[in-house]
Amino acid sequence: MHRLRTCAAKLRPLTASQTVKNLSHSGAAVSRTFQQGRFYTAPVAAEPFLSGTSSNYVEEMYFAWLENPQSVHKSWDVFFRNANTGAAPGTAYQSPPPLGASLTSLSQAQSMINVDKLVEDHLAVQSLIRAYQVRGHHITKLDPLGINVVDFDESRTAFPIRGHHVAQLDPLGILDADLESSVPANLATSSNGLDIAVCKERLKKLTVGAFYGLDESDLDKVFHLPTTTFIGGNETALPLREIIRRMEMSYCQHIGVEFMFINDLEQCQWIRQKFETPSAMQFTNEEKRTLLARLVRSTRFEEFLQRKWSSEKRFGLEGCEVLIPALKTIIDKSSENGIENIIMGMPHRGRLNVLANVIRKELEQIFCQFDSKLEAADEVMSILLHGDAAFAGQGIVYETFHLSDLPSYTTHGTIHVVVNNQIGFTTDPRVARSSPYPTDVARVVNAPIFHVNGDDPEAVMYVCNVAAEWRNTFHKDVVVDLVCFRRNGHNEMDEPMFTQPLMYKQIKKQKPVLKKYAEKLTSEGVVSQQEFEEEMAKYDKICEEAYTRSKDEKIMHIKHWLDSPWPGFFTLDGQPKSMTCPSTGLSEDMLNHIGKVASSVPVEDFTIHGGLTRILKGRGEMVKNRMVDWALAEYMAFGSLLNEGIHIRLSGQDVERGTFSHRHHVLHDQNVDKKTCIPMNHLWPNQAPYTVCNSSLSEYGVLGFELGFAMASPNALVLWEAQFGDFHNTAQCIIDQFISPGQAKWVRQNGIVLLLPHGMEGMGPEHSSARPERFLQMCNDDPDVVPKLTEDLVVRQLYDTNWIVVNCSTPANYFHVLRRQILLPFRKPLIIFTPKSLLRHPDAKSSFDLMLPGTEFLRGIVEDGAAAQKPEDVKRLLLCTGKVYYELAKERKIRGLESEVAITRVEQLSPFPFDIIEQESKKYCNAEIVWCQEEHKNQGYYEYVKPRIRATTHRERPVWYAGREPASAPATGNKNTHLQELKRFLDTSFNLDAFKNLGN
C-alpha cells in the first residue's frame, strides 16, 4: 500500500508552475522522490495499473513525461495530462462505455479498449524487461560444468528465486550432478530464434505471471522502450521479439548480473548501460591475442609444476586458469584510470600462479620453495580473492563488507574476485550455505555482483573491465564471481571421486579452457595453429630455464620476499640501521604544553558536558602538580610523537571516549549536533594528523584492517584497543596467523599495538581477562637460556623476539613504552595489558620527573623501600606484574612487613628481563622467591615466568606460587567469591610459613 500511495501522490494534479518548481528543486543528480501529498480515496480498482509492481513503471514513465511528453506513448500522454489538469480519481483512465450506447459512443468505446490494451501491453513489456534485469541471472549459462550449484526447492526459498534450477552457468554443463535434479532439455534458448513456448517456460522462472498476458501474436508488435533500459541503442521502440532476444543476450548468456537491489538510480542505470547496450562486448584481435597469451601462461605454468612436482601439494589453479587474465584485466583497466599501486590478498588456491604471472615474481625463486597454505583473513586490500565456500561461510567477509563505507575504514572500493569451484573441500554447496549464491553477502552493502562463466574468457575479460570501471567511478565494492571448477581434489594428492563422483566424471571429460579458446580464435582467423603452438613453446622454455637456474639457488634471499620494503628504514641488506634506542623522555616545557591542551577546549564557541568540564579541570591540576594519570600519560606520548611527524591512529570500540570514560579525545558540542573537536589535532602548527575512530562492533575485521594499516608504513603508530581484553578472542585468527608469526612467515615487520584492558575486579568471566597466557605461550624466546649481558642486550632482545608483551603498573612506564615503540630502529608488535581500576587509582600516578630527558621504559621496577636497605634480612621476594602490585603493597603495609618482604614488578614479560630478575634473586639471597598473580594458576603468567626465573638461579631455588587456584573460567561471576579468592592469595603471599616443609 505504501508503494501505491506514493505513486498516487506523485500522480496527483499539479499545475504547470508546480511541475517546473518540483523539477528545478530536485536537480539532475537527485533521486526522483517527491513528498507525499494528499492521496486518492477512490478504490484501487479505479486505477488498476497503480497496484503491485506496475507502479514502478508508471512512476518511471511519469518522470519521463514531465521532462518530455513525447517520450511516452500517446495513451500515457493523455493519461498524465488528464491527471495533471485535475481529473477526478479514476477518471484519468476511462473504462469502456456500456452496451446500447450510440455508434459514436461504441466507436469511442472501441478506441478506449484499444488504448486500454495498449497501456496494459506496454506495462507488460516493462515488467518483462524488469524481470530480466532483476532475475535474469538465474537462467544464465554460468556454470562450465552444468551441475546445479544449489538445489533449493520452493519450500525452502522464501523469495521468488527459482531460476537456478535451469541455470547454465557451469563450465561443465552438469548443474545437477550429485544434486538429485536435472536440467529440462527444452529450456535451452537460441540467440538466432525465439520459441514463444520456450520463452514462457523460461520466464516462469523469472516472473510470477510468466508472459504478463502477452502471447505469440504480440511478438511482432512494436513497443516503446522505457527509460530504464538501453537495449534499443539509438532506437526508442522495438518489436517484442527483438526486445526478448536482446534481453536474453544481455542477461541470460555467460554473464549473470545482480544489481537491482542497489538503491541508487544512477548506479543501476550505469550497470544497465554496460550490459544492455547492443554489441557492448566487442574485442579487437589484438586484445584477443593478449588474452590467449595470458591463458597460455596460466595453463602451462600449472602443467609445468605438475610435471616437476607431481607429488607436491601446490593447490593449483586447474579449472580456473582464467583467473590470471581476469586479474591482469582488472589491473590494466585500473592503471588506465590512474591507479599506481594495487595490493592483493588471496587464499591458497592459485597463489603460485598469481605470483608468477600477475606479480611476475622470479620463477626460480618460486621453484626454490613452495609457499605455505593460508586462508587469508581480509585485510586492507584493493583486490581480494576468495574461495566460494569461504566467501559464504566466513564471518570475516561480512565484517569486512561492513567496513567498506565507514569514514575511517573505507578503502574507496575493493574488487572482490571469487574463485567459485562450486565445492568446499568435499562439501557440496547445498549443505554449505542457505543462499542461492556464495556471493549473496555482498548485497548488504549494495555491491553489484557479476557472475561469469569461467570457460568464456571474453565474458570474464568484459566483466573485469566493468568491475574496474565501477570501482573507479563510484569508489564502492564490487564482486566478480568466476564460476569455474576444480580439476583436482582440494589438493593434488586428494581423491575427489569419493564424495563427488558425477561431478568429477564430467570434469575428466571437460576440455581445458585454453584449448577451447585457441580453437575459437583459430576458427575466427585471429591466430593460426602454428602461432598458438609457438606461444606455448615460448613459455615452456621460460619455465625450463628458470627451473635450471633454481637448482643453483641455495638460499632464499629476504629481498626476494620483501614485496613492499619501507624505503630508507632499513639498510640495503634489510637490517636495522642501529641497535640502539634513544631516550624516550621529554622536556618539561613540552610536557606542560601538551598537558595544557589536554585540559582545555582549543576552539571557540564550543559547549562541553559539565562532567567533562570537571575532568579537564582535574587534568589541569595534575599538570600544575607535575603529575600524570593513565589518560594524561597517553596524551603526552601521543602528542609528542605527533610533533615528531608520526601519524597516530587509534581505533576500536568506543575508543574516542574510552570504554571506562577516561580518554575523551573527541569532544562533542552539547548544543550543536555532530559538532566535534579533537584537541590532539590542535597541539602544533605543523604536526602529523591524529586519527581516533570508534569502530564497528567487530574485532576480527577491524584488527585485520589495522594490521594492514600498520604494515603500510613504519612511521605511523597504529593502535587497536579492545573494549575489554576478553574480546580479542574473536580476533584470534588475526593474532595467531598474522601478528605473532608474521615476520617468520613473510619476512615482514609490523609495529601494531594492541591495548587489552585486563584485571580481576569482580566483573565476571567475560570482562576480566585478556588471556595473557595465550600471548606468552606464543613468544619465541627460550626459557632455559639466559642471554649474555651485553651493552645492546635490551635492544637485541627486542629485535630477536616475535613480539613484545608488557603489563605496566605506572603511567610513566606506559608513556615510555608507547614512545619506544616508534623510536626503535625496527618494528615489532606490542601487546599491552592495560588497567581498568588503575585509571583512577590515587596511587597510580607518575611524576614528571619519571618522564624527563634521560628517562626510559623500565623493564622491571625493583624494590626501593625498607626491604632494599637490608636485603640479607628479607625473608620473601614477591615477583608480580600489573595492578596486583597495588593490592600487595597495601596488604604488606597493613601487616607491617615492609622490611621482610620485597616486591619487584616485572613490567616487560617478553622478552623476559633475565638480567633484572637474576640481579634481584642474588640481592635477596636468603629470601624465598614467590610469583604472585591475581589470575588462576593455569592462566596468567606463572607457567611462562617460572622456568625463566629458575634459569636465573641455575635452578637451585624453587619458585613458589601465590594466586588463585586452577579453574576453567577466567574469573568467578560472584562478587563475594571474588573477594574471598583475593583474601586467600593475599594471605598466602604474606604468610611467611606458607611454603615451609614443602619440597622443590
C-alpha positions, -999 to 999 in steps of 0.1 A, spaced: 0 0 0 29 24 7 41 20 -29 6 26 -42 1 57 -21 35 71 -31 27 66 -68 -8 81 -64 8 111 -46 31 116 -75 2 115 -100 -19 139 -81 -30 170 -101 -2 196 -105 -2 230 -121 25 237 -147 43 260 -123 43 234 -96 58 208 -120 86 232 -130 93 241 -94 95 204 -83 118 196 -112 141 225 -106 144 218 -69 151 181 -74 181 187 -97 195 162 -122 216 142 -97 189 140 -70 169 108 -66 134 112 -80 114 112 -48 85 136 -42 70 145 -9 38 126 -3 8 148 -6 -30 141 -5 -39 105 -15 -67 93 -37 -97 80 -17 -111 61 -47 -108 23 -47 -75 9 -61 -95 -8 -88 -103 27 -103 -67 28 -115 -57 -9 -116 -22 -3 -131 -12 16 -99 -12 -16 -79 17 -40 -74 49 -38 -93 33 -19 -121 36 13 -100 73 12 -106 69 16 -143 41 42 -141 64 62 -119 93 60 -143 71 70 -173 56 98 -153 90 113 -147 100 108 -183 67 125 -194 74 155 -171 107 160 -189 95 153 -224 58 145 -231 68 129 -264 90 103 -248 60 82 -238 32 66 -258 3 89 -267 -21 70 -244 2 77 -214 5 113 -226 -33 116 -224 -35 99 -191 -8 121 -174 -24 153 -189 -58 144 -175 -42 136 -141 -23 169 -141 -53 190 -151 -73 179 -121 -92 148 -134 -110 132 -105 -95 100 -92 -104 71 -115 -114 93 -145 -79 99 -160 -81 63 -171 -115 57 -188 -134 24 -188 -153 12 -220 -189 26 -224 -219 4 -215 -239 -17 -241 -267 2 -260 -247 33 -265 -247 52 -298 -224 42 -327 -203 72 -319 -201 60 -283 -193 25 -294 -166 38 -317 -152 58 -287 -155 27 -266 -136 6 -291 -110 32 -292 -107 31 -254 -105 -7 -254 -76 -4 -278 -60 22 -256 -65 0 -225 -49 -29 -242 -20 -8 -254 -14 5 -219 -16 -30 -205 8 -44 -231 33 -16 -225 32 -23 -188 36 -60 -195 67 -53 -217 82 -31 -190 75 -58 -164 92 -83 -187 123 -61 -191 125 -56 -153 121 -94 -148 152 -99 -169 171 -72 -150 161 -85 -116 162 -122 -120 178 -129 -154 210 -141 -137 191 -172 -126 187 -185 -161 222 -176 -174 248 -200 -187 273 -195 -160 284 -230 -149 310 -246 -171 300 -280 -156 263 -277 -159 257 -290 -124 232 -274 -102 250 -252 -77 221 -252 -52 191 -274 -53 166 -252 -34 130 -263 -37 103 -238 -33 95 -248 2 130 -238 13 130 -205 -6 111 -176 9 116 -154 -21 107 -157 -58 141 -170 -70 136 -202 -90 159 -198 -120 188 -217 -105 170 -249 -114 178 -242 -151 209 -222 -146 236 -229 -173 264 -211 -156 286 -242 -151 316 -247 -175 310 -284 -173 273 -283 -181 262 -307 -154 244 -284 -130 227 -313 -113 255 -338 -108 254 -353 -73 225 -329 -65 195 -351 -74 180 -329 -101 182 -324 -139 180 -296 -164 150 -298 -187 164 -302 -222 137 -280 -238 147 -249 -218 177 -241 -238 174 -209 -258 189 -198 -290 200 -163 -298 191 -169 -335 154 -177 -330 127 -174 -305 101 -200 -295 73 -184 -276 65 -217 -257 102 -220 -246 102 -183 -236 71 -188 -215 86 -217 -197 118 -199 -191 100 -168 -179 81 -188 -153 115 -190 -136 117 -152 -137 82 -140 -131 50 -149 -113 28 -142 -143 51 -158 -169 45 -137 -200 24 -109 -183 -6 -115 -206 14 -113 -238 12 -141 -264 26 -151 -297 5 -126 -316 23 -98 -298 58 -109 -309 60 -86 -339 43 -56 -323 65 -26 -317 67 -13 -282 81 19 -268 112 12 -246 112 26 -211 140 49 -199 152 20 -176 167 0 -204 195 5 -230 188 -24 -253 175 -1 -280 208 17 -286 197 46 -308 162 31 -312 133 41 -290 110 13 -299 115 -24 -308 93 -54 -317 86 -77 -287 106 -105 -304 137 -83 -306 132 -70 -270 132 -105 -257 162 -115 -278 182 -86 -267 173 -91 -230 183 -127 -234 216 -117 -249 222 -91 -221 213 -112 -191 210 -149 -199 242 -159 -216 275 -163 -199 272 -133 -176 247 -130 -147 243 -96 -132 228 -89 -98 223 -52 -93 186 -43 -90 188 -43 -52 210 -13 -53 191 17 -41 209 43 -62 192 50 -96 224 64 -112 243 33 -103 216 10 -116 215 29 -149 252 28 -152 252 -10 -149 222 -13 -173 241 7 -199 272 -15 -196 254 -48 -201 224 -38 -223 239 -16 -249 240 -36 -282 274 -50 -292 290 -38 -259 311 -69 -255 334 -65 -286 372 -70 -285 399 -63 -311 420 -90 -325 450 -77 -305 430 -79 -273 420 -115 -281 456 -124 -288 467 -109 -255 440 -128 -237 452 -160 -253 488 -154 -243 478 -149 -207 458 -181 -208 488 -199 -221 509 -186 -192 483 -196 -167 477 -230 -180 513 -240 -189 526 -229 -156 503 -253 -137 512 -281 -162 549 -274 -157 546 -276 -119 526 -309 -122 554 -324 -143 582 -313 -120 565 -317 -86 538 -343 -92 538 -355 -56 537 -320 -40 506 -302 -27 506 -269 -46 469 -260 -46 469 -253 -83 446 -233 -104 435 -260 -129 398 -255 -137 400 -217 -132 430 -207 -153 410 -177 -164 418 -161 -131 452 -149 -143 438 -129 -174 410 -118 -151 434 -102 -126 456 -88 -153 425 -72 -169 415 -56 -136 450 -42 -131 453 -29 -167 419 -11 -165 427 3 -131 461 15 -143 444 33 -172 422 50 -146 452 64 -127 458 37 -101 495 34 -93 496 6 -66 474 -24 -62 475 -46 -31 462 -81 -34 451 -106 -8 443 -141 -16 437 -177 -3 459 -206 -10 445 -218 -43 464 -204 -73 488 -184 -52 519 -196 -71 503 -189 -104 494 -154 -93 529 -148 -80 544 -159 -113 520 -144 -139 504 -114 -122 530 -103 -97 557 -115 -120 579 -129 -92 611 -146 -105 602 -181 -114 634 -196 -100 625 -182 -66 591 -198 -67 606 -231 -78 631 -229 -49 604 -230 -23 566 -236 -25 545 -212 -5 526 -222 26 488 -228 26 469 -200 43 433 -190 43 437 -152 42 419 -130 67 406 -100 49 428 -70 55 430 -36 38 434 -46 1 423 -32 -33 418 -67 -48 407 -96 -26 405 -131 -38 382 -156 -21 371 -192 -24 333 -197 -28 329 -218 4 349 -193 24 331 -163 10 298 -177 21 309 -193 53 334 -170 69 321 -142 91 351 -121 83 337 -114 48 306 -99 63 326 -78 88 349 -65 61 320 -55 38 305 -35 67 338 -16 70 337 -6 33 317 26 36 328 37 71 347 70 71 378 58 89 379 23 73 369 27 37 393 16 10 373 35 -15 362 4 -33 376 -32 -32 373 -56 -61 364 -90 -47 371 -119 -70 355 -152 -60 371 -184 -74 339 -203 -74 349 -240 -76 313 -250 -67 326 -271 -38 344 -266 -5 370 -293 0 344 -322 -1 313 -303 8 285 -296 -17 271 -260 -18 236 -273 -10 248 -281 26 274 -253 28 251 -223 25 214 -213 27 216 -187 -1 214 -193 -39 249 -179 -45 281 -178 -24 283 -141 -30 249 -130 -16 266 -115 14 277 -86 -8 241 -75 -13 241 -60 23 263 -31 11 247 -26 -23 278 -40 -41 269 -52 -76 277 -89 -82 288 -101 -116 286 -139 -121 305 -151 -152 312 -185 -168 349 -193 -163 350 -211 -196 342 -179 -216 374 -159 -213 360 -129 -232 330 -127 -210 354 -128 -180 375 -101 -195 345 -79 -201 331 -83 -166 365 -75 -151 368 -43 -172 333 -33 -159 343 -41 -123 374 -19 -125 354 9 -141 327 6 -114 353 9 -87 369 39 -104 335 56 -110 317 50 -77 346 41 -53 325 12 -39 330 -25 -36 321 -49 -64 321 -87 -67 332 -108 -97 321 -144 -93 342 -167 -115 320 -198 -119 346 -225 -126 356 -259 -113 385 -276 -95 401 -302 -118 419 -319 -90 408 -325 -54 413 -300 -26 450 -306 -33 468 -326 -59 470 -357 -37 433 -357 -27 408 -381 -44 375 -361 -51 357 -392 -66 350 -404 -31 324 -377 -25 316 -361 -59 317 -389 -84 294 -375 -110 310 -341 -109 344 -355 -114 333 -378 -142 323 -347 -161 354 -329 -151 376 -356 -166 358 -351 -199 360 -314 -198 381 -297 -225 406 -272 -210 396 -236 -214 429 -228 -232 422 -254 -259 386 -242 -263 396 -206 -267 425 -214 -290 401 -233 -313 377 -203 -312 404 -178 -322 417 -202 -349 383 -206 -364 379 -168 -364 413 -163 -381 427 -143 -352 456 -167 -347 470 -197 -366 476 -231 -350 513 -225 -355 513 -192 -337 494 -208 -308 519 -236 -305 548 -212 -307 534 -192 -279 532 -223 -257 567 -234 -266 580 -199 -258 566 -200 -223 576 -236 -217 612 -226 -225 610 -197 -200 599 -222 -173 626 -247 -181 653 -221 -180 641 -208 -147 640 -243 -133 676 -248 -143 686 -216 -126 667 -226 -95 689 -255 -88 717 -231 -81 697 -211 -56 708 -224 -22 695 -196 0 662 -178 0 671 -142 -1 650 -119 21 649 -92 -6 631 -116 -29 601 -118 -5 600 -83 8 574 -71 -16 570 -37 -1 601 -27 18 599 5 37 621 30 18 651 42 39 640 24 70 665 -5 68 699 -9 53 702 -23 18 706 -58 34 673 -54 52 689 -49 86 683 -21 112 705 9 109 714 7 145 708 -14 176 702 14 200 671 33 211 672 70 221 658 82 254 621 84 254 619 112 279 606 147 271 614 183 282 593 198 309 582 225 286 568 200 261 550 181 289 534 213 301 524 224 266 507 190 259 491 190 293 476 224 288 460 214 255 448 181 271 430 200 298 413 226 276 389 231 247 411 247 219 383 261 198 358 289 205 320 287 208 321 251 219 300 239 248 311 207 265 293 185 291 295 196 327 311 164 338 338 167 312 345 202 325 354 187 358 376 161 341 395 187 322 399 208 353 413 178 371 439 173 343 449 209 346 455 205 384 477 174 377 498 193 352 503 221 378 514 195 403 537 179 377 518 146 378 501 124 352 475 97 354 470 70 328 450 91 304 473 121 306 504 99 302 489 85 270 481 121 258 518 131 265 531 101 244 507 107 215 512 145 215 550 143 214 550 118 186 527 140 166 552 168 170 579 145 155 558 139 124 544 105 134 509 98 123 489 82 151 458 61 145 438 47 175 408 26 167 385 1 183 351 1 200 344 33 219 380 45 219 371 81 213 357 84 248 373 52 262 353 22 275 359 35 310 352 72 302 388 82 308 402 93 274 378 119 259 399 125 228 368 137 209 347 164 225 311 169 215 293 202 215 262 199 237 241 223 216 251 215 180 246 181 165 277 164 151 299 193 160 331 178 175 366 188 184 398 167 187 422 188 209 451 164 199 450 179 164 455 214 178 488 208 195 513 221 170 511 242 137 528 215 115 521 184 135 512 150 120 475 141 120 459 122 148 431 98 139 409 84 166 379 64 155 352 43 170 350 11 151 320 -11 142 313 -39 168 339 -61 151 372 -74 164 383 -98 136 377 -74 107 388 -42 124 420 -57 138 428 -71 104 423 -37 89 446 -21 115 472 -47 109 472 -38 72 474 -1 80 504 -7 103 521 -27 76 519 1 51 544 24 69 569 22 98 564 59 105 529 55 119 518 44 154 488 22 149 469 11 179 438 -12 183 421 -12 217 397 -39 227 366 -28 246 376 -54 272 407 -75 268 385 -106 268 370 -96 234 402 -101 214 392 -138 214 370 -132 183 401 -118 165 422 -148 175 428 -157 139 445 -124 132 466 -127 163 476 -163 158 480 -163 120 493 -129 113 506 -108 142 525 -135 162 542 -153 133 541 -126 106 578 -119 104 587 -155 105 562 -164 77 567 -134 54 598 -115 65 576 -85 71 579 -64 103 549 -48 118 546 -23 147 509 -26 156 500 -21 192 472 -40 210 457 -23 241 439 -50 261 421 -40 293 428 -67 318 423 -73 355 404 -94 381 380 -69 395 348 -89 401 333 -82 367 327 -118 358 344 -143 334 337 -122 302 351 -89 314 382 -98 334 410 -115 314 428 -106 282 442 -142 284 479 -132 288 488 -169 289 479 -172 252 502 -144 242 531 -156 264 527 -192 250 534 -178 215 566 -160 225 596 -174 208 623 -169 234 639 -199 251 630 -202 288 662 -222 296 687 -199 280 698 -168 300 712 -143 274 747 -129 279 748 -95 294 760 -72 266 758 -34 260 730 -39 235 711 -67 254 679 -47 258 675 -38 221 689 -71 209 663 -90 229 636 -68 213 650 -74 179 651 -112 183 616 -116 197 584 -121 176 565 -96 197 567 -75 229 544 -82 258 541 -57 287 519 -51 317 527 -16 330 520 -6 366 527 31 363 515 58 338 552 68 332 561 33 320 530 33 298 542 67 284 577 53 277 567 21 261 544 39 236 572 62 226 598 35 225 576 16 200 581 42 174 617 52 183 631 17 179 651 11 147 628 -18 138 592 -28 142 577 -54 164 540 -59 175 534 -46 210 509 -63 234 499 -41 263 477 -54 291 461 -21 302 444 -15 335 408 -6 344 408 3 381 442 19 379 428 45 355 415 63 386 436 47 414 450 75 436 484 58 438 486 50 401 501 84 391 536 94 380 557 125 384 571 145 355 605 135 369 600 100 355 593 113 320 621 139 315 651 135 292 673 106 302 644 85 315 633 54 297 610 24 299 617 2 330 616 -35 321 613 -42 358 607 -19 388 627 -32 417 620 -28 454 633 6 467 617 7 502 628 -6 536 634 -41 523 661 -29 499 681 -13 528 689 -47 544 684 -73 517 700 -100 537 672 -98 562 644 -101 536 625 -134 540 605 -133 508 609 -118 474 575 -113 457 576 -110 420 544 -98 402 532 -78 372 505 -52 367 479 -38 390 481 -66 416 512 -48 429 490 -21 445 470 -47 464 502 -64 475 518 -31 486 487 -22 506 485 -55 523 522 -55 531 518 -21 548 488 -33 568 507 -63 581 539 -43 588 561 -65 566 579 -37 547 613 -49 559 607 -86 555 590 -88 521 604 -72 490 582 -66 459 596 -64 424 575 -57 394 581 -74 360 569 -47 336 581 -64 304 571 -100 303 585 -108 269 613 -106 261 619 -116 297 642 -94 317 666 -122 328 692 -98 339 670 -78 363 655 -110 379 689 -125 383 701 -93 400 672 -93 424 675 -130 432 712 -126 441 704 -94 461 678 -112 482 698 -144 485 681 -156 517 646 -149 506 620 -173 492 611 -165 456 573 -163 451 554 -154 420 522 -137 428 493 -131 404 456 -125 406 448 -148 377 442 -185 382 472 -208 383 467 -224 349 462 -189 334 481 -157 336 519 -156 337 530 -184 361 537 -211 336 557 -187 315 578 -170 342 585 -200 364 611 -217 342 627 -184 333 631 -173 369 645 -207 378 670 -203 349 684 -171 365 691 -191 398 706 -220 379 676 -240 390 689 -240 426 659 -222 442 622 -230 438 597 -205 426 566 -207 447 531 -197 436 506 -173 453 474 -167 434 440 -182 425 436 -219 422 433 -235 387 400 -230 370 383 -234 337 368 -199 336 389 -168 338 370 -154 368 341 -160 390 308 -143 384 301 -139 421 314 -108 439 317 -125 473 336 -154 458 359 -129 441 367 -112 474 373 -145 492 397 -156 465 416 -122 467 419 -126 505 432 -162 502 460 -153 478 470 -122 498 472 -144 529 494 -169 511 516 -141 498 524 -127 532 522 -159 553 560 -165 557 554 -201 567 532 -210 538 558 -229 519 578 -245 548 584 -282 547 573 -283 510 597 -298 485 611 -281 455 
